[in-house]
């Protein structure tokens, strides 16, 4: 440790002058608030995007392989299962799973009213984690590939509309090729994902039951749904598959199928980047202003150091070091507070939302360690370059003047 560093470390944060200590405290509080705003803003956007993506993927997978036609309804055109295609997809390293499904319109009848619903048939290979996570009452049924299972789960909205509950029956009429088929399902679970636009009419049932409505065997399905490692790969993998399947089929990624939703998420991302830039700019100006005030306030101390033989660059290093130290202290406290807020919000869901607008009932927060490191690097880097401006004033301070008027 140099002589100047030793003297500075003993006096800088232990000043008897109330003004100096007040300026330091204000600077630290400013850095804490800046860190809180940046980290919490990022965590809310990331949590929001992760939650929306999880729900969208939970309903239809990352990629759908379906018939290429002009059908725009939710009841997709059925086609015969493609075993060779299914086996080929399973061999691809960048694909996690594939499962067949059927979408079929049905009219549910109860003592209170009739309701049009969309039935999604799934089999043993379907990953039910998403729906099991959102079950409010009851359980998710266990389906097999060897027998029909009339168990189903309905959304909380459907349950309220039809005055139904777990343990009751759901009478449904399906129409196929001009013929009416009746099925009586057993309600074993009620779910709510908060994604009201999707789960309002959706019923999850056994794939085999719907297959028997389409034909006398189990060869027909409406689509294959494919799960890939992450959303960013969905578009490229869907194009890869689309180029290798029969001309009468098409592979559509979840991004292409929900353009408005994912464009909206991009807009949210662009807005958060603007907020981060503005907060970072304010934090840097705050640090530069604080350093300038401290330099003017401690001009006598600078004059003494120069009289003792310290060069300008050594004194500049001292103020840079202490400015960055103030930032580090503020960032550390802000990061800890941010982590506590994220943990409390995710556990107790204190900040709520209107699920009919935002597709969720509370504000989810998610933050990776990399974001802490990125914010820390940006904060320290911007502060360092901003501090270079006020510390240049040190070179113009002459000991003979500052000591004469102190």
Secondary structure, DSSP 8 states (H G I E B T S, - for coil): --HHHHHHHHHTTS-S-HHHHHHHHHHHHHHHHHHHHHHHHHHHHHHHHHHHHHHHHHHH-SEEEEE-SS--SSS---EE--HHHHHHHHT-TTEEEEEEEEEEEEEEE-SS-EEEEEEEEE-TTS--HHHHHTEEEE------SSS---EEEEEHHHHHHHT--TTSEEEEEEEETTEEEEEEEEEEEEE--S-HHHHTTEEEEEHHHHHHHH-SSS-EESEEEEEES-GGGHHHHHHHHHTTS-TTEEEEEHHHHTHHHHHHHHHHHHHHHHHHHHHHHHHHHHHHHHHHHHHHHTHHHHHHHHHTT--HHHHHHHHHHHHHHHHHHHHHHHHHHHHHHHHHHHHH--SB--HHHHSSSB------HHHHHHHHHHHHHHHHHHHHHHTTHHHH--HHHHHH--
